[in-house]
């Protein structure tokens, strides 16, 4: 017989768990490696796993930014996007996992994470923000709207950033028979805790008529 436990959000320790199970339950999650530029020219790149596409037409994406520290309205990505109204979503391949991880650290705003992680940049066509040159794909985006989410237990709040895709950069080497083949670059996905996975194989199912 299967036995289920019931847990109230943010009270997992009372159930004997050492870590919050929410992120492990909602997984795997794609990683949006978000590059931005401040109004005074400082570059930033950081990974976000609360990220996804939300519309095909118009093509739109979203990610959620938690507060960086007490007294700040958000991380550098959010501050830059509010300044310039644009950003780029870079797709993280398995081969880029270490560089992505370096950029997950909370550096001071004036630090260029592209330089810290040794990331080569490409020049976007529709926004002033650079993209990761060796990413399998990147999405150039214009800000559509930000939404302040309900308060966290400490009284702070995260922000959802929604953008409209204005251009796509795709490595021709990941295209096979006119379609992107994700097994050629094995996109990284976030699981719970400190765990990740990569896509090595796929299968297809057609909808019933």
C-alpha positions as CSV (number, residue, x, y, z in Angstrom):
1,X,0.0,0.0,0.0
2,X,1.3,3.5,-0.9
3,X,1.4,6.0,1.9
4,X,1.3,9.8,1.2
5,X,2.3,12.6,3.5
6,X,0.6,16.0,3.4
7,X,2.8,19.0,3.7
8,X,1.9,22.7,4.0
9,X,4.1,24.9,1.9
10,X,7.2,26.2,3.8
11,X,6.5,23.7,6.7
12,X,8.4,20.7,5.2
13,X,10.7,20.5,8.2
14,X,7.7,19.6,10.4
15,X,7.2,16.6,8.1
16,X,10.8,15.5,8.7
17,X,12.2,16.7,5.4
18,X,15.6,18.5,5.3
19,X,14.8,20.5,2.1
20,X,11.8,22.1,0.5
21,X,10.3,19.4,-1.9
22,X,8.5,21.9,-4.1
23,X,11.3,22.5,-6.6
24,X,12.0,18.7,-6.8
25,X,8.3,18.0,-7.5
26,X,8.1,20.6,-10.3
27,X,10.9,19.3,-12.4
28,X,12.8,19.1,-14.6
29,X,12.7,22.8,-15.4
30,X,14.5,24.5,-18.3
31,X,17.1,27.0,-17.4
32,X,16.9,30.5,-18.8
33,X,20.4,31.9,-18.9
34,X,19.5,35.6,-18.9
35,X,21.9,38.2,-20.2
36,X,21.2,41.9,-19.6
37,X,22.8,45.3,-19.9
38,X,22.3,48.3,-17.5
39,X,21.6,51.8,-18.8
40,X,25.2,52.7,-18.1
41,X,26.6,49.7,-20.0
42,X,27.3,47.1,-17.3
43,X,26.7,43.6,-18.6
44,X,25.2,40.8,-16.5
45,X,24.4,37.1,-17.1
46,X,22.7,34.8,-14.6
47,X,20.7,31.5,-14.7
48,X,17.1,31.2,-13.7
49,X,15.3,27.9,-13.4
50,X,11.8,29.4,-12.8
51,X,11.7,30.0,-16.5
52,X,9.6,28.9,-19.5
53,X,7.9,29.8,-22.7
54,X,4.4,31.1,-22.2
55,X,3.1,31.7,-25.7
56,X,3.8,30.7,-29.3
57,X,2.0,33.6,-31.0
58,X,3.3,36.1,-30.1
59,X,6.4,34.2,-28.9
60,X,6.8,35.0,-25.3
61,X,8.9,33.8,-22.3
62,X,8.9,34.4,-18.6
63,X,11.2,34.0,-15.6
64,X,11.0,34.8,-12.0
65,X,13.6,36.8,-10.1
66,X,13.8,36.5,-6.3
67,X,15.2,39.4,-4.2
68,X,19.0,39.5,-4.0
69,X,19.2,40.6,-0.4
70,X,17.2,42.6,2.1
71,X,16.5,46.1,1.0
72,X,16.9,45.4,-2.8
73,X,14.0,45.2,-5.2
74,X,15.6,42.4,-7.1
75,X,18.7,40.8,-8.7
76,X,20.8,42.6,-11.2
77,X,18.9,41.0,-14.1
78,X,15.7,42.6,-13.0
79,X,17.2,46.0,-12.3
80,X,18.8,46.0,-15.8
81,X,15.7,45.0,-17.5
82,X,13.7,47.7,-15.8
83,X,16.3,50.1,-17.0
84,X,16.6,49.1,-20.7
85,X,13.4,47.0,-21.3
86,X,15.3,44.2,-23.0
87,X,17.1,40.9,-22.3
88,X,18.4,37.7,-24.0
89,X,17.5,34.2,-23.0
90,X,20.5,31.8,-23.7
91,X,19.9,28.1,-23.8
92,X,22.3,26.1,-21.6
93,X,23.8,23.0,-23.3
94,X,25.5,20.3,-21.2
95,X,28.9,21.5,-22.4
96,X,28.2,25.0,-20.9
97,X,27.2,23.8,-17.5
98,X,30.4,24.9,-15.7
99,X,30.2,28.4,-17.1
100,X,26.6,28.7,-16.3
101,X,27.3,27.6,-12.7
102,X,30.0,30.3,-12.3
103,X,27.5,33.0,-13.3
104,X,25.0,31.8,-10.6
105,X,27.0,33.5,-7.9
106,X,25.7,36.9,-6.6
107,X,28.5,39.2,-7.8
108,X,28.4,43.0,-7.3
109,X,26.4,44.8,-10.0
110,X,29.5,46.3,-11.7
111,X,31.1,42.8,-12.2
112,X,30.8,41.4,-15.8
113,X,29.9,37.7,-15.4
114,X,30.7,37.2,-19.1
115,X,34.4,38.0,-18.3
116,X,34.3,36.0,-14.9
117,X,33.2,32.8,-16.7
118,X,35.2,33.3,-19.9
119,X,32.0,33.5,-22.0
120,X,32.4,34.7,-25.6
121,X,29.7,37.2,-26.7
122,X,27.7,37.6,-29.9
123,X,26.1,40.8,-31.1
124,X,22.3,40.6,-31.1
125,X,20.3,42.1,-34.0
126,X,17.1,43.4,-32.2
127,X,18.4,44.4,-28.8
128,X,21.6,45.9,-27.4
129,X,22.2,43.0,-25.1
130,X,24.8,40.4,-26.2
131,X,24.1,36.7,-26.4
132,X,26.3,33.7,-25.5
133,X,28.2,33.0,-28.7
134,X,28.5,29.3,-28.3
135,X,25.0,28.6,-26.9
136,X,23.0,26.3,-29.1
137,X,20.2,29.0,-29.3
138,X,19.3,32.3,-27.8
139,X,16.2,34.4,-27.8
140,X,16.3,38.2,-28.0
141,X,13.5,39.7,-26.0
142,X,11.8,43.0,-25.3
143,X,10.2,43.5,-21.9
144,X,6.4,43.2,-22.0
145,X,5.4,43.4,-18.3
146,X,6.7,42.7,-14.8
147,X,4.5,41.3,-12.1
148,X,5.2,41.5,-8.4
149,X,4.4,38.1,-6.9
150,X,2.8,37.5,-3.4
151,X,5.0,38.1,-0.4
152,X,7.4,35.4,0.7
153,X,7.6,34.3,4.4
154,X,10.2,37.0,5.1
155,X,7.9,39.7,3.7
156,X,9.9,40.2,0.5
157,X,8.5,39.4,-2.9
158,X,9.8,37.9,-6.2
159,X,9.1,39.5,-9.6
160,X,7.9,37.7,-12.8
161,X,9.4,39.2,-15.9
162,X,7.6,38.5,-19.2
163,X,9.1,39.3,-22.6
164,X,8.2,39.2,-26.3
165,X,10.8,37.4,-28.5
166,X,12.0,39.7,-31.2
167,X,14.7,37.5,-32.7
168,X,16.3,34.0,-32.4
169,X,19.9,32.9,-32.9
170,X,20.3,29.2,-33.6
171,X,23.5,27.2,-34.2
172,X,23.0,25.5,-37.6
173,X,24.8,22.5,-36.2
174,X,21.8,21.5,-34.0
175,X,19.4,21.4,-36.9
176,X,18.6,18.1,-38.5
177,X,16.0,17.5,-41.2
178,X,14.7,21.0,-40.8
179,X,14.1,20.7,-37.0
180,X,16.1,21.4,-33.9
181,X,17.5,18.2,-32.5
182,X,18.0,18.7,-28.8
183,X,20.0,15.5,-28.4
184,X,22.8,17.2,-30.4
185,X,23.5,19.7,-27.6
186,X,21.7,18.1,-24.6
187,X,20.0,21.0,-22.9
188,X,20.5,21.2,-19.2
189,X,17.5,21.2,-16.8
190,X,17.2,21.9,-13.1
191,X,15.9,19.4,-10.7
192,X,15.5,19.9,-6.9
193,X,18.2,20.8,-4.5
194,X,21.6,20.9,-6.3
195,X,20.6,18.4,-8.9
196,X,20.5,18.8,-12.7
197,X,19.8,16.5,-15.7
198,X,20.4,16.6,-19.4
199,X,18.3,15.5,-22.3
200,X,20.0,12.6,-24.2
201,X,17.0,11.0,-25.9
202,X,13.5,11.8,-26.9
203,X,10.3,10.0,-28.0
204,X,7.3,11.2,-30.0
205,X,3.5,10.9,-29.5
206,X,0.8,12.3,-31.8
207,X,-2.4,13.7,-30.5
208,X,-5.5,11.6,-31.1
209,X,-7.6,12.8,-34.0
